[in-house]
Amino acid sequence: MEIIFLPVFKKEIDELPERIRKMAEKKLKIFLKDPFEKSLKTHKLKGNLNWMCFFWINRDYRIGFEIVNKKTVRLYYARIHDKMYKK
């Protein structure tokens, strides 16, 4: 699988608290093997953001991504859940 890391994603992942960043790295490894692995709680949004999916880093943090095609995903955000819907 090819993963495109957008600049905003790289910036946000670097700004996460160290403990959360380490959790995100572990979750990304799982994501690479299977984007819909149960522990990630991957889900697609509805409404205006219906093109975007999210998976859990933990209860409070999410990673937002877009499925470009069967072999490519684009990572957009690594944020607190409440801020996920804000640009």
PDB file with SEQRES, HELIX, SHEET and CRYST1 records, atoms N, CA, C and O in Angstrom:
SEQRES   1 A   87  MET GLU ILE ILE PHE LEU PRO VAL PHE LYS LYS GLU ILE          
SEQRES   2 A   87  ASP GLU LEU PRO GLU ARG ILE ARG LYS MET ALA GLU LYS          
SEQRES   3 A   87  LYS LEU LYS ILE PHE LEU LYS ASP PRO PHE GLU LYS SER          
SEQRES   4 A   87  LEU LYS THR HIS LYS LEU LYS GLY ASN LEU ASN TRP MET          
SEQRES   5 A   87  CYS PHE PHE TRP ILE ASN ARG ASP TYR ARG ILE GLY PHE          
SEQRES   6 A   87  GLU ILE VAL ASN LYS LYS THR VAL ARG LEU TYR TYR ALA          
SEQRES   7 A   87  ARG ILE HIS ASP LYS MET TYR LYS LYS                          
HELIX    1 AA1 PRO A    7  GLU A   15  1                                   9    
HELIX    2 AA2 GLU A   18  LYS A   33  1                                  16    
HELIX    3 AA3 LYS A   38  LEU A   40  5                                   3    
HELIX    4 AA4 GLY A   47  LEU A   49  5                                   3    
HELIX    5 AA5 HIS A   81  LYS A   83  5                                   3    
SHEET    1 AA1 4 GLU A   2  PHE A   5  0                                        
SHEET    2 AA1 4 THR A  72  ILE A  80  1                                        
SHEET    3 AA1 4 TYR A  61  ASN A  69 -1                                        
SHEET    4 AA1 4 CYS A  53  TRP A  56 -1                                        
CRYST1    1.000    1.000    1.000  90.00  90.00  90.00 P 1           1          
ATOM      1  N   MET A   1       0.844  -1.177   0.000  1.00  0.00           N  
ATOM      2  CA  MET A   1       0.000   0.000   0.000  1.00  0.00           C  
ATOM      3  C   MET A   1       0.891   1.242   0.000  1.00  0.00           C  
ATOM      4  O   MET A   1       1.865   1.320   0.748  1.00  0.00           O  
ATOM      5  N   GLU A   2       0.550   2.193  -0.834  1.00  0.00           N  
ATOM      6  CA  GLU A   2       1.252   3.473  -0.854  1.00  0.00           C  
ATOM      7  C   GLU A   2       0.508   4.438   0.063  1.00  0.00           C  
ATOM      8  O   GLU A   2      -0.716   4.554   0.009  1.00  0.00           O  
ATOM      9  N   ILE A   3       1.275   5.126   0.903  1.00  0.00           N  
ATOM     10  CA  ILE A   3       0.681   6.126   1.787  1.00  0.00           C  
ATOM     11  C   ILE A   3       1.270   7.481   1.442  1.00  0.00           C  
ATOM     12  O   ILE A   3       2.488   7.654   1.397  1.00  0.00           O  
ATOM     13  N   ILE A   4       0.392   8.433   1.200  1.00  0.00           N  
ATOM     14  CA  ILE A   4       0.798   9.807   0.925  1.00  0.00           C  
ATOM     15  C   ILE A   4       0.613  10.598   2.217  1.00  0.00           C  
ATOM     16  O   ILE A   4      -0.503  10.729   2.721  1.00  0.00           O  
ATOM     17  N   PHE A   5       1.707  11.118   2.742  1.00  0.00           N  
ATOM     18  CA  PHE A   5       1.671  11.912   3.970  1.00  0.00           C  
ATOM     19  C   PHE A   5       1.593  13.388   3.584  1.00  0.00           C  
ATOM     20  O   PHE A   5       2.583  13.958   3.124  1.00  0.00           O  
ATOM     21  N   LEU A   6       0.442  14.003   3.765  1.00  0.00           N  
ATOM     22  CA  LEU A   6       0.312  15.425   3.462  1.00  0.00           C  
ATOM     23  C   LEU A   6       1.109  16.251   4.471  1.00  0.00           C  
ATOM     24  O   LEU A   6       1.279  15.824   5.613  1.00  0.00           O  
ATOM     25  N   PRO A   7       1.600  17.428   4.070  1.00  0.00           N  
ATOM     26  CA  PRO A   7       2.385  18.263   4.987  1.00  0.00           C  
ATOM     27  C   PRO A   7       1.670  18.557   6.307  1.00  0.00           C  
ATOM     28  O   PRO A   7       2.303  18.558   7.362  1.00  0.00           O  
ATOM     29  N   VAL A   8       0.364  18.804   6.260  1.00  0.00           N  
ATOM     30  CA  VAL A   8      -0.376  19.082   7.497  1.00  0.00           C  
ATOM     31  C   VAL A   8      -0.348  17.865   8.422  1.00  0.00           C  
ATOM     32  O   VAL A   8      -0.273  18.019   9.641  1.00  0.00           O  
ATOM     33  N   PHE A   9      -0.406  16.662   7.859  1.00  0.00           N  
ATOM     34  CA  PHE A   9      -0.337  15.456   8.679  1.00  0.00           C  
ATOM     35  C   PHE A   9       1.029  15.366   9.356  1.00  0.00           C  
ATOM     36  O   PHE A   9       1.112  15.112  10.557  1.00  0.00           O  
ATOM     37  N   LYS A  10       2.095  15.572   8.590  1.00  0.00           N  
ATOM     38  CA  LYS A  10       3.450  15.504   9.157  1.00  0.00           C  
ATOM     39  C   LYS A  10       3.615  16.511  10.290  1.00  0.00           C  
ATOM     40  O   LYS A  10       4.210  16.202  11.323  1.00  0.00           O  
ATOM     41  N   LYS A  11       3.091  17.705  10.093  1.00  0.00           N  
ATOM     42  CA  LYS A  11       3.184  18.746  11.122  1.00  0.00           C  
ATOM     43  C   LYS A  11       2.409  18.334  12.374  1.00  0.00           C  
ATOM     44  O   LYS A  11       2.910  18.444  13.493  1.00  0.00           O  
ATOM     45  N   GLU A  12       1.187  17.861  12.167  1.00  0.00           N  
ATOM     46  CA  GLU A  12       0.355  17.500  13.318  1.00  0.00           C  
ATOM     47  C   GLU A  12       0.907  16.297  14.070  1.00  0.00           C  
ATOM     48  O   GLU A  12       0.853  16.266  15.299  1.00  0.00           O  
ATOM     49  N   ILE A  13       1.434  15.313  13.365  1.00  0.00           N  
ATOM     50  CA  ILE A  13       1.974  14.128  14.049  1.00  0.00           C  
ATOM     51  C   ILE A  13       3.190  14.528  14.889  1.00  0.00           C  
ATOM     52  O   ILE A  13       3.393  14.000  15.983  1.00  0.00           O  
ATOM     53  N   ASP A  14       4.003  15.467  14.371  1.00  0.00           N  
ATOM     54  CA  ASP A  14       5.169  15.946  15.116  1.00  0.00           C  
ATOM     55  C   ASP A  14       4.772  16.745  16.353  1.00  0.00           C  
ATOM     56  O   ASP A  14       5.522  16.789  17.328  1.00  0.00           O  
ATOM     57  N   GLU A  15       3.608  17.373  16.320  1.00  0.00           N  
ATOM     58  CA  GLU A  15       3.160  18.208  17.437  1.00  0.00           C  
ATOM     59  C   GLU A  15       2.389  17.438  18.509  1.00  0.00           C  
ATOM     60  O   GLU A  15       2.055  17.999  19.552  1.00  0.00           O  
ATOM     61  N   LEU A  16       2.108  16.170  18.263  1.00  0.00           N  
ATOM     62  CA  LEU A  16       1.401  15.370  19.265  1.00  0.00           C  
ATOM     63  C   LEU A  16       2.280  15.165  20.489  1.00  0.00           C  
ATOM     64  O   LEU A  16       3.505  15.140  20.370  1.00  0.00           O  
ATOM     65  N   PRO A  17       1.676  15.017  21.664  1.00  0.00           N  
ATOM     66  CA  PRO A  17       2.468  14.644  22.839  1.00  0.00           C  
ATOM     67  C   PRO A  17       3.219  13.337  22.547  1.00  0.00           C  
ATOM     68  O   PRO A  17       2.710  12.469  21.837  1.00  0.00           O  
ATOM     69  N   GLU A  18       4.405  13.207  23.086  1.00  0.00           N  
ATOM     70  CA  GLU A  18       5.265  12.058  22.769  1.00  0.00           C  
ATOM     71  C   GLU A  18       4.551  10.720  22.968  1.00  0.00           C  
ATOM     72  O   GLU A  18       4.663   9.829  22.127  1.00  0.00           O  
ATOM     73  N   ARG A  19       3.830  10.576  24.056  1.00  0.00           N  
ATOM     74  CA  ARG A  19       3.126   9.318  24.335  1.00  0.00           C  
ATOM     75  C   ARG A  19       2.109   9.008  23.233  1.00  0.00           C  
ATOM     76  O   ARG A  19       1.987   7.861  22.803  1.00  0.00           O  
ATOM     77  N   ILE A  20       1.392  10.017  22.784  1.00  0.00           N  
ATOM     78  CA  ILE A  20       0.384   9.841  21.734  1.00  0.00           C  
ATOM     79  C   ILE A  20       1.065   9.566  20.396  1.00  0.00           C  
ATOM     80  O   ILE A  20       0.592   8.739  19.616  1.00  0.00           O  
ATOM     81  N   ARG A  21       2.168  10.253  20.130  1.00  0.00           N  
ATOM     82  CA  ARG A  21       2.910  10.037  18.883  1.00  0.00           C  
ATOM     83  C   ARG A  21       3.394   8.590  18.776  1.00  0.00           C  
ATOM     84  O   ARG A  21       3.327   7.989  17.703  1.00  0.00           O  
ATOM     85  N   LYS A  22       3.876   8.038  19.875  1.00  0.00           N  
ATOM     86  CA  LYS A  22       4.324   6.636  19.869  1.00  0.00           C  
ATOM     87  C   LYS A  22       3.152   5.693  19.618  1.00  0.00           C  
ATOM     88  O   LYS A  22       3.287   4.707  18.894  1.00  0.00           O  
ATOM     89  N   MET A  23       2.011   5.997  20.214  1.00  0.00           N  
ATOM     90  CA  MET A  23       0.812   5.190  19.964  1.00  0.00           C  
ATOM     91  C   MET A  23       0.412   5.285  18.493  1.00  0.00           C  
ATOM     92  O   MET A  23       0.036   4.287  17.878  1.00  0.00           O  
ATOM     93  N   ALA A  24       0.495   6.490  17.935  1.00  0.00           N  
ATOM     94  CA  ALA A  24       0.143   6.694  16.522  1.00  0.00           C  
ATOM     95  C   ALA A  24       1.058   5.878  15.615  1.00  0.00           C  
ATOM     96  O   ALA A  24       0.595   5.296  14.634  1.00  0.00           O  
ATOM     97  N   GLU A  25       2.339   5.830  15.928  1.00  0.00           N  
ATOM     98  CA  GLU A  25       3.283   5.046  15.122  1.00  0.00           C  
ATOM     99  C   GLU A  25       2.907   3.567  15.137  1.00  0.00           C  
ATOM    100  O   GLU A  25       2.964   2.901  14.103  1.00  0.00           O  
ATOM    101  N   LYS A  26       2.527   3.056  16.296  1.00  0.00           N  
ATOM    102  CA  LYS A  26       2.100   1.653  16.396  1.00  0.00           C  
ATOM    103  C   LYS A  26       0.831   1.411  15.584  1.00  0.00           C  
ATOM    104  O   LYS A  26       0.714   0.407  14.881  1.00  0.00           O  
ATOM    105  N   LYS A  27      -0.114   2.339  15.690  1.00  0.00           N  
ATOM    106  CA  LYS A  27      -1.372   2.193  14.944  1.00  0.00           C  
ATOM    107  C   LYS A  27      -1.137   2.280  13.438  1.00  0.00           C  
ATOM    108  O   LYS A  27      -1.802   1.585  12.669  1.00  0.00           O  
ATOM    109  N   LEU A  28      -0.203   3.122  13.010  1.00  0.00           N  
ATOM    110  CA  LEU A  28       0.108   3.223  11.583  1.00  0.00           C  
ATOM    111  C   LEU A  28       0.690   1.914  11.047  1.00  0.00           C  
ATOM    112  O   LEU A  28       0.424   1.538   9.906  1.00  0.00           O  
ATOM    113  N   LYS A  29       1.477   1.226  11.861  1.00  0.00           N  
ATOM    114  CA  LYS A  29       2.010  -0.078  11.438  1.00  0.00           C  
ATOM    115  C   LYS A  29       0.873  -1.081  11.231  1.00  0.00           C  
ATOM    116  O   LYS A  29       0.882  -1.848  10.268  1.00  0.00           O  
ATOM    117  N   ILE A  30      -0.090  -1.070  12.128  1.00  0.00           N  
ATOM    118  CA  ILE A  30      -1.266  -1.941  11.976  1.00  0.00           C  
ATOM    119  C   ILE A  30      -2.037  -1.536  10.724  1.00  0.00           C  
ATOM    120  O   ILE A  30      -2.458  -2.388   9.940  1.00  0.00           O  
ATOM    121  N   PHE A  31      -2.216  -0.237  10.544  1.00  0.00           N  
ATOM    122  CA  PHE A  31      -2.943   0.298   9.400  1.00  0.00           C  
ATOM    123  C   PHE A  31      -2.315  -0.152   8.077  1.00  0.00           C  
ATOM    124  O   PHE A  31      -3.028  -0.473   7.126  1.00  0.00           O  
ATOM    125  N   LEU A  32      -0.992  -0.175   8.020  1.00  0.00           N  
ATOM    126  CA  LEU A  32      -0.298  -0.606   6.801  1.00  0.00           C  
ATOM    127  C   LEU A  32      -0.627  -2.047   6.439  1.00  0.00           C  
ATOM    128  O   LEU A  32      -0.730  -2.391   5.262  1.00  0.00           O  
ATOM    129  N   LYS A  33      -0.789  -2.878   7.447  1.00  0.00           N  
ATOM    130  CA  LYS A  33      -1.110  -4.292   7.208  1.00  0.00           C  
ATOM    131  C   LYS A  33      -2.578  -4.478   6.854  1.00  0.00           C  
ATOM    132  O   LYS A  33      -2.917  -5.256   5.962  1.00  0.00           O  
ATOM    133  N   ASP A  34      -3.451  -3.755   7.562  1.00  0.00           N  
ATOM    134  CA  ASP A  34      -4.893  -3.894   7.343  1.00  0.00           C  
ATOM    135  C   ASP A  34      -5.604  -2.624   7.822  1.00  0.00           C  
ATOM    136  O   ASP A  34      -5.812  -2.456   9.024  1.00  0.00           O  
ATOM    137  N   PRO A  35      -5.983  -1.724   6.897  1.00  0.00           N  
ATOM    138  CA  PRO A  35      -6.619  -0.464   7.290  1.00  0.00           C  
ATOM    139  C   PRO A  35      -7.931  -0.627   8.059  1.00  0.00           C  
ATOM    140  O   PRO A  35      -8.390   0.312   8.710  1.00  0.00           O  
ATOM    141  N   PHE A  36      -8.526  -1.798   7.987  1.00  0.00           N  
ATOM    142  CA  PHE A  36      -9.802  -2.014   8.668  1.00  0.00           C  
ATOM    143  C   PHE A  36      -9.685  -3.031   9.804  1.00  0.00           C  
ATOM    144  O   PHE A  36     -10.675  -3.646  10.200  1.00  0.00           O  
ATOM    145  N   GLU A  37      -8.474  -3.200  10.319  1.00  0.00           N  
ATOM    146  CA  GLU A  37      -8.270  -4.091  11.462  1.00  0.00           C  
ATOM    147  C   GLU A  37      -9.134  -3.576  12.619  1.00  0.00           C  
ATOM    148  O   GLU A  37      -9.219  -2.372  12.858  1.00  0.00           O  
ATOM    149  N   LYS A  38      -9.760  -4.494  13.315  1.00  0.00           N  
ATOM    150  CA  LYS A  38     -10.781  -4.161  14.322  1.00  0.00           C  
ATOM    151  C   LYS A  38     -10.315  -3.145  15.370  1.00  0.00           C  
ATOM    152  O   LYS A  38     -11.078  -2.251  15.738  1.00  0.00           O  
ATOM    153  N   SER A  39      -9.079  -3.268  15.852  1.00  0.00           N  
ATOM    154  CA  SER A  39      -8.612  -2.384  16.924  1.00  0.00           C  
ATOM    155  C   SER A  39      -8.484  -0.924  16.481  1.00  0.00           C  
ATOM    156  O   SER A  39      -8.447  -0.027  17.324  1.00  0.00           O  
ATOM    157  N   LEU A  40      -8.417  -0.677  15.176  1.00  0.00           N  
ATOM    158  CA  LEU A  40      -8.309   0.695  14.677  1.00  0.00           C  
ATOM    159  C   LEU A  40      -9.646   1.438  14.705  1.00  0.00           C  
ATOM    160  O   LEU A  40      -9.685   2.669  14.698  1.00  0.00           O  
ATOM    161  N   LYS A  41     -10.733   0.678  14.737  1.00  0.00           N  
ATOM    162  CA  LYS A  41     -12.082   1.260  14.722  1.00  0.00           C  
ATOM    163  C   LYS A  41     -12.256   2.221  13.538  1.00  0.00           C  
ATOM    164  O   LYS A  41     -12.810   3.311  13.683  1.00  0.00           O  
ATOM    165  N   THR A  42     -11.781   1.802  12.387  1.00  0.00           N  
ATOM    166  CA  THR A  42     -11.859   2.610  11.169  1.00  0.00           C  
ATOM    167  C   THR A  42     -13.312   2.814  10.770  1.00  0.00           C  
ATOM    168  O   THR A  42     -14.115   1.880  10.786  1.00  0.00           O  
ATOM    169  N   HIS A  43     -13.634   4.047  10.414  1.00  0.00           N  
ATOM    170  CA  HIS A  43     -14.995   4.340   9.981  1.00  0.00           C  
ATOM    171  C   HIS A  43     -15.001   5.491   8.983  1.00  0.00           C  
ATOM    172  O   HIS A  43     -14.138   6.369   9.007  1.00  0.00           O  
ATOM    173  N   LYS A  44     -15.984   5.460   8.120  1.00  0.00           N  
ATOM    174  CA  LYS A  44     -16.171   6.506   7.123  1.00  0.00           C  
ATOM    175  C   LYS A  44     -17.188   7.504   7.666  1.00  0.00           C  
ATOM    176  O   LYS A  44     -18.134   7.130   8.359  1.00  0.00           O  
ATOM    177  N   LEU A  45     -16.980   8.763   7.345  1.00  0.00           N  
ATOM    178  CA  LEU A  45     -17.898   9.794   7.812  1.00  0.00           C  
ATOM    179  C   LEU A  45     -19.078   9.958   6.870  1.00  0.00           C  
ATOM    180  O   LEU A  45     -19.092   9.444   5.751  1.00  0.00           O  
ATOM    181  N   LYS A  46     -20.053  10.681   7.357  1.00  0.00           N  
ATOM    182  CA  LYS A  46     -21.250  10.980   6.560  1.00  0.00           C  
ATOM    183  C   LYS A  46     -21.300  12.485   6.318  1.00  0.00           C  
ATOM    184  O   LYS A  46     -20.531  13.242   6.910  1.00  0.00           O  
ATOM    185  N   GLY A  47     -22.195  12.906   5.459  1.00  0.00           N  
ATOM    186  CA  GLY A  47     -22.374  14.330   5.200  1.00  0.00           C  
ATOM    187  C   GLY A  47     -21.274  14.916   4.337  1.00  0.00           C  
ATOM    188  O   GLY A  47     -20.796  14.278   3.399  1.00  0.00           O  
ATOM    189  N   ASN A  48     -20.872  16.151   4.667  1.00  0.00           N  
ATOM    190  CA  ASN A  48     -19.875  16.867   3.865  1.00  0.00           C  
ATOM    191  C   ASN A  48     -18.514  16.183   3.833  1.00  0.00           C  
ATOM    192  O   ASN A  48     -17.745  16.385   2.893  1.00  0.00           O  
ATOM    193  N   LEU A  49     -18.212  15.393   4.828  1.00  0.00           N  
ATOM    194  CA  LEU A  49     -16.913  14.708   4.891  1.00  0.00           C  
ATOM    195  C   LEU A  49     -17.033  13.231   4.527  1.00  0.00           C  
ATOM    196  O   LEU A  49     -16.253  12.413   5.014  1.00  0.00           O  
ATOM    197  N   ASN A  50     -17.994  12.879   3.680  1.00  0.00           N  
ATOM    198  CA  ASN A  50     -18.228  11.465   3.363  1.00  0.00           C  
ATOM    199  C   ASN A  50     -17.108  10.821   2.550  1.00  0.00           C  
ATOM    200  O   ASN A  50     -17.120   9.606   2.352  1.00  0.00           O  
ATOM    201  N   TRP A  51     -16.164  11.587   2.088  1.00  0.00           N  
ATOM    202  CA  TRP A  51     -15.004  11.065   1.360  1.00  0.00           C  
ATOM    203  C   TRP A  51     -13.870  10.691   2.318  1.00  0.00           C  
ATOM    204  O   TRP A  51     -12.882  10.084   1.904  1.00  0.00           O  
ATOM    205  N   MET A  52     -14.011  11.050   3.586  1.00  0.00           N  
ATOM    206  CA  MET A  52     -12.929  10.867   4.550  1.00  0.00           C  
ATOM    207  C   MET A  52     -13.227   9.743   5.533  1.00  0.00           C  
ATOM    208  O   MET A  52     -14.374   9.512   5.915  1.00  0.00           O  
ATOM    209  N   CYS A  53     -12.162   9.048   5.931  1.00  0.00           N  
ATOM    210  CA  CYS A  53     -12.243   7.989   6.941  1.00  0.00           C  
ATOM    211  C   CYS A  53     -11.346   8.366   8.112  1.00  0.00           C  
ATOM    212  O   CYS A  53     -10.456   9.207   7.987  1.00  0.00           O  
ATOM    213  N   PHE A  54     -11.596   7.733   9.243  1.00  0.00           N  
ATOM    214  CA  PHE A  54     -10.786   7.947  10.435  1.00  0.00           C  
ATOM    215  C   PHE A  54     -10.481   6.626  11.101  1.00  0.00           C  
ATOM    216  O   PHE A  54     -11.246   5.668  10.989  1.00  0.00           O  
ATOM    217  N   PHE A  55      -9.353   6.581  11.798  1.00  0.00           N  
ATOM    218  CA  PHE A  55      -9.125   5.464  12.707  1.00  0.00           C  
ATOM    219  C   PHE A  55      -8.585   6.002  14.022  1.00  0.00           C  
ATOM    220  O   PHE A  55      -8.021   7.094  14.091  1.00  0.00           O  
ATOM    221  N   TRP A  56      -8.773   5.211  15.045  1.00  0.00           N  
ATOM    222  CA  TRP A  56      -8.430   5.612  16.401  1.00  0.00           C  
ATOM    223  C   TRP A  56      -6.938   5.457  16.676  1.00  0.00           C  
ATOM    224  O   TRP A  56      -6.335   4.436  16.346  1.00  0.00           O  
ATOM    225  N   ILE A  57      -6.347   6.497  17.293  1.00  0.00           N  
ATOM    226  CA  ILE A  57      -5.046   6.347  17.946  1.00  0.00           C  
ATOM    227  C   ILE A  57      -5.340   5.863  19.363  1.00  0.00           C  
ATOM    228  O   ILE A  57      -4.767   4.885  19.845  1.00  0.00           O  
ATOM    229  N   ASN A  58      -6.245   6.579  20.006  1.00  0.00           N  
ATOM    230  CA  ASN A  58      -6.789   6.171  21.305  1.00  0.00           C  
ATOM    231  C   ASN A  58      -8.179   6.789  21.426  1.00  0.00           C  
ATOM    232  O   ASN A  58      -8.743   7.253  20.435  1.00  0.00           O  
ATOM    233  N   ARG A  59      -8.714   6.794  22.604  1.00  0.00           N  
ATOM    234  CA  ARG A  59     -10.081   7.294  22.803  1.00  0.00           C  
ATOM    235  C   ARG A  59     -10.249   8.756  22.368  1.00  0.00           C  
ATOM    236  O   ARG A  59     -11.316   9.150  21.898  1.00  0.00           O  
ATOM    237  N   ASP A  60      -9.197   9.548  22.526  1.00  0.00           N  
ATOM    238  CA  ASP A  60      -9.292  10.984  22.265  1.00  0.00           C  
ATOM    239  C   ASP A  60      -8.716  11.441  20.929  1.00  0.00           C  
ATOM    240  O   ASP A  60      -9.103  12.493  20.419  1.00  0.00           O  
ATOM    241  N   TYR A  61      -7.805  10.674  20.361  1.00  0.00           N  
ATOM    242  CA  TYR A  61      -7.102  11.096  19.141  1.00  0.00           C  
ATOM    243  C   TYR A  61      -7.456  10.205  17.957  1.00  0.00           C  
ATOM    244  O   TYR A  61      -7.686   9.005  18.101  1.00  0.00           O  
ATOM    245  N   ARG A  62      -7.494  10.840  16.761  1.00  0.00           N  
ATOM    246  CA  ARG A  62      -7.830  10.128  15.532  1.00  0.00           C  
ATOM    247  C   ARG A  62      -6.842  10.497  14.422  1.00  0.00           C  
ATOM    248  O   ARG A  62      -6.190  11.540  14.467  1.00  0.00           O  
ATOM    249  N   ILE A  63      -6.752   9.623  13.439  1.00  0.00           N  
ATOM    250  CA  ILE A  63      -6.032   9.919  12.206  1.00  0.00           C  
ATOM    251  C   ILE A  63      -7.060   9.929  11.088  1.00  0.00           C  
ATOM    252  O   ILE A  63      -7.822   8.977  10.919  1.00  0.00           O  
ATOM    253  N   GLY A  64      -7.073  11.017  10.326  1.00  0.00           N  
ATOM    254  CA  GLY A  64      -8.002  11.169   9.209  1.00  0.00           C  
ATOM    255  C   GLY A  64      -7.304  10.868   7.896  1.00  0.00           C  
ATOM    256  O   GLY A  64      -6.179  11.310   7.662  1.00  0.00           O  
ATOM    257  N   PHE A  65      -7.983  10.107   7.035  1.00  0.00           N  
ATOM    258  CA  PHE A  65      -7.373   9.728   5.762  1.00  0.00           C  
ATOM    259  C   PHE A  65      -8.421   9.592   4.674  1.00  0.00           C  
ATOM    260  O   PHE A  65      -9.621   9.527   4.939  1.00  0.00           O  
ATOM    261  N   GLU A  66      -7.938   9.551   3.450  1.00  0.00           N  
ATOM    262  CA  GLU A  66      -8.782   9.357   2.274  1.00  0.00           C  
ATOM    263  C   GLU A  66      -8.283   8.132   1.521  1.00  0.00           C  
ATOM    264  O   GLU A  66      -7.079   7.965   1.325  1.00  0.00           O  
ATOM    265  N   ILE A  67      -9.198   7.285   1.103  1.00  0.00           N  
ATOM    266  CA  ILE A  67      -8.842   6.156   0.250  1.00  0.00           C  
ATOM    267  C   ILE A  67      -8.855   6.679  -1.186  1.00  0.00           C  
ATOM    268  O   ILE A  67      -9.912   7.002  -1.727  1.00  0.00           O  
ATOM    269  N   VAL A  68      -7.674   6.758  -1.794  1.00  0.00           N  
ATOM    270  CA  VAL A  68      -7.546   7.285  -3.151  1.00  0.00           C  
ATOM    271  C   VAL A  68      -7.939   6.216  -4.162  1.00  0.00           C  
ATOM    272  O   VAL A  68      -8.700   6.471  -5.095  1.00  0.00           O  
ATOM    273  N   ASN A  69      -7.407   5.017  -3.959  1.00  0.00           N  
ATOM    274  CA  ASN A  69      -7.758   3.848  -4.772  1.00  0.00           C  
ATOM    275  C   ASN A  69      -7.413   2.603  -3.965  1.00  0.00           C  
ATOM    276  O   ASN A  69      -7.074   2.713  -2.787  1.00  0.00           O  
ATOM    277  N   LYS A  70      -7.491   1.432  -4.566  1.00  0.00           N  
ATOM    278  CA  LYS A  70      -7.276   0.183  -3.820  1.00  0.00           C  
ATOM    279  C   LYS A  70      -5.876   0.058  -3.236  1.00  0.00           C  
ATOM    280  O   LYS A  70      -5.664  -0.712  -2.300  1.00  0.00           O  
ATOM    281  N   LYS A  71      -4.925   0.799  -3.774  1.00  0.00           N  
ATOM    282  CA  LYS A  71      -3.540   0.669  -3.326  1.00  0.00           C  
ATOM    283  C   LYS A  71      -2.970   1.929  -2.682  1.00  0.00           C  
ATOM    284  O   LYS A  71      -1.818   1.928  -2.248  1.00  0.00           O  
ATOM    285  N   THR A  72      -3.755   2.998  -2.612  1.00  0.00           N  
ATOM    286  CA  THR A  72      -3.225   4.280  -2.140  1.00  0.00           C  
ATOM    287  C   THR A  72      -4.173   4.946  -1.148  1.00  0.00           C  
ATOM    288  O   THR A  72      -5.383   5.007  -1.365  1.00  0.00           O  
ATOM    289  N   VAL A  73      -3.595   5.445  -0.053  1.00  0.00           N  
ATOM    290  CA  VAL A  73      -4.341   6.274   0.892  1.00  0.00           C  
ATOM    291  C   VAL A  73      -3.562   7.565   1.127  1.00  0.00           C  
ATOM    292  O   VAL A  73      -2.339   7.610   0.997  1.00  0.00           O  
ATOM    293  N   ARG A  74      -4.299   8.600   1.474  1.00  0.00           N  
ATOM    294  CA  ARG A  74      -3.709   9.906   1.732  1.00  0.00           C  
ATOM    295  C   ARG A  74      -4.032  10.270   3.178  1.00  0.00           C  
ATOM    296  O   ARG A  74      -5.202  10.360   3.550  1.00  0.00           O  
ATOM    297  N   LEU A  75      -2.987  10.481   4.001  1.00  0.00           N  
ATOM    298  CA  LEU A  75      -3.178  10.842   5.404  1.00  0.00           C  
ATOM    299  C   LEU A  75      -3.286  12.356   5.538  1.00  0.00           C  
ATOM    300  O   LEU A  75      -2.425  13.099   5.066  1.00  0.00           O  
ATOM    301  N   TYR A  76      -4.350  12.797   6.185  1.00  0.00           N  
ATOM    302  CA  TYR A  76      -4.630  14.223   6.324  1.00  0.00           C  
ATOM    303  C   TYR A  76      -4.334  14.770   7.711  1.00  0.00           C  
ATOM    304  O   TYR A  76      -3.625  15.768   7.844  1.00  0.00           O  
ATOM    305  N   TYR A  77      -4.873  14.124   8.756  1.00  0.00           N  
ATOM    306  CA  TYR A  77      -4.852  14.707  10.090  1.00  0.00           C  
ATOM    307  C   TYR A  77      -4.451  13.696  11.157  1.00  0.00           C  
ATOM    308  O   TYR A  77      -4.659  12.492  11.012  1.00  0.00           O  
ATOM    309  N   ALA A  78      -3.875  14.219  12.228  1.00  0.00           N  
ATOM    310  CA  ALA A  78      -3.627  13.461  13.456  1.00  0.00           C  
ATOM    311  C   ALA A  78      -4.000  14.417  14.583  1.00  0.00           C  
ATOM    312  O   ALA A  78      -3.186  15.234  15.012  1.00  0.00           O  
ATOM    313  N   ARG A  79      -5.238  14.306  15.055  1.00  0.00           N  
ATOM    314  CA  ARG A  79      -5.785  15.318  15.960  1.00  0.00           C  
ATOM    315  C   ARG A  79      -6.620  14.719  17.078  1.00  0.00           C  
ATOM    316  O   ARG A  79      -7.005  13.550  17.069  1.00  0.00           O  
ATOM    317  N   ILE A  80      -6.878  15.600  18.046  1.00  0.00           N  
ATOM    318  CA  ILE A  80      -7.880  15.303  19.058  1.00  0.00           C  
ATOM    319  C   ILE A  80      -9.216  15.193  18.331  1.00  0.00           C  
ATOM    320  O   ILE A  80      -9.497  15.967  17.415  1.00  0.00           O  
ATOM    321  N   HIS A  81     -10.017  14.254  18.732  1.00  0.00           N  
ATOM    322  CA  HIS A  81     -11.291  13.975  18.069  1.00  0.00           C  
ATOM    323  C   HIS A  81     -12.138  15.229  17.864  1.00  0.00           C  
ATOM    324  O   HIS A  81     -12.680  15.439  16.778  1.00  0.00           O  
ATOM    325  N   ASP A  82     -12.257  16.063  18.898  1.00  0.00           N  
ATOM    326  CA  ASP A  82     -13.110  17.256  18.815  1.00  0.00           C  
ATOM    327  C   ASP A  82     -12.633  18.261  17.767  1.00  0.00           C  
ATOM    328  O   ASP A  82     -13.435  19.036  17.247  1.00  0.00           O  
ATOM    329  N   LYS A  83     -11.337  18.254  17.454  1.00  0.00           N  
ATOM    330  CA  LYS A  83     -10.789  19.189  16.463  1.00  0.00           C  
ATOM    331  C   LYS A  83     -10.720  18.574  15.066  1.00  0.00           C  
ATOM    332  O   LYS A  83     -10.331  19.249  14.113  1.00  0.00           O  
ATOM    333  N   MET A  84     -11.088  17.323  14.941  1.00  0.00           N  
ATOM    334  CA  MET A  84     -10.954  16.616  13.670  1.00  0.00           C  
ATOM    335  C   MET A  84     -11.784  17.254  12.569  1.00  0.00           C  
ATOM    336  O   MET A  84     -11.395  17.212  11.402  1.00  0.00           O  
ATOM    337  N   TYR A  85     -12.893  17.829  12.911  1.00  0.00           N  
ATOM    338  CA  TYR A  85     -13.809  18.354  11.910  1.00  0.00           C  
ATOM    339  C   TYR A  85     -13.539  19.810  11.567  1.00  0.00           C  
ATOM    340  O   TYR A  85     -14.280  20.421  10.796  1.00  0.00           O  
ATOM    341  N   LYS A  86     -12.471  20.369  12.145  1.00  0.00           N  
ATOM    342  CA  LYS A  86     -12.094  21.758  11.870  1.00  0.00           C  
ATOM    343  C   LYS A  86     -10.833  21.765  11.023  1.00  0.00           C  
ATOM    344  O   LYS A  86      -9.940  20.944  11.231  1.00  0.00           O  
ATOM    345  N   LYS A  87     -10.754  22.676  10.079  1.00  0.00           N  
ATOM    346  CA  LYS A  87      -9.567  22.776   9.211  1.00  0.00           C  
ATOM    347  C   LYS A  87      -8.475  23.549   9.882  1.00  0.00           C  
ATOM    348  O   LYS A  87      -7.404  23.735   9.304  1.00  0.00           O  
TER     349      LYS A  87                                                      
END                                                                             
